[in-house]
Amino acid sequence: MNQQKNQNLLKQYGEWGIKLNKSKQLLRKAMIRIIIYAFIYTFGLLGVIVIGWQLASRITWYNSNPIYEFLILIQNGLIILLPVLLICGYLVIVFFELRKPYTYLDELAYGIQEINNRSTYAIRLEDDELKELNDLLNQIKSEIEFNEQAAKVAEQKKNDLIVYLAHDLKTPLTSMIGYLMILKDEKELPQKSHDHYVEIALDKAQRLEDLINEFFEITRFNLTQQALEISQIDLVRMLEQLIYEFKPMFQEKNLNCELQAPKSLAIKCDVQKMQRVFDNLLKNAVNYCFENSTIHIQLTEEKQGYHIVFENSGYTIPQAKLDHIFEQFFRLDQSRGTKTGGAGLGLSISKAIIEQHQGTIQVQSYDEKIIFDVFLPQL
């Protein structure tokens, strides 16, 4: 996964490099300099000849003077010497100007090698004309280092989660076996105790099922490979159906759930994925809500899209935790024995689904309130 990210990053910056059109810029500058230097050299050479001719004509020369004989030789051969001097000068100019791209290649190879060697220092290309390329290479280097560090952190979280899940799977399983053994061995168990033990075993089995589902979620869920299946649905009916399905959970904590929404509101979305988002948000609200309180869901329509706000009363979440709440494997409740301590994937998956719909999700917590604000644009 890390290698794929780096390849995608290099491809992205490669496209930026094409947009910058740096190679054509350098070639164009080199050609302009060649033309300018050629003009300067041509007129400079002609100027030297003219000035030399004028100065030589003002001096009285004698046939026996070696300088006079040399100047006469130049004068007689000027028709051949002048083109030779011009061609030689042009070749020298072209040689020095076209030599620069090869030095650019050397510097570029150096920069790429520094990225490959994971150097801790910033890349510094010597030529000022390569400043944009220098900045681009440093950006690539920084992004690769950031992605690698993020991948290591995510991998560590994943490994920790597997260890935690192994412990969590064992705990309810041990309890189930214990209570089932009691039911098997105690033939004369009172009906009240029998029902109580069956209820506990069933609760532990359901907890075990939830943990197993979360465990498989880690390995099978990959939003980047799942295309949206867009269809139209009444968002109000979807939320009403969800609230109805959660009634047993509401009754356990004596909660009310109020939906403030228009009579109907048709939207286009991936229905299954969006149901998953709202299910995660409502489950999160129930888990972290005070008993005997009310969960508020507000649906409003705007020109650009739709706002769906989930608000519940609960302990204020510190900002340090809010900053990481949408990260994979982040658990708001770190205790291993509570039902609120899931795998830490629900909110991360919800955020990914919403972003697939080109929307946003934000969270805030203050005055013992927890508020999730989802915005979905019109598709």
Disulfide bonds with the S-S distance in Angstrom:
none
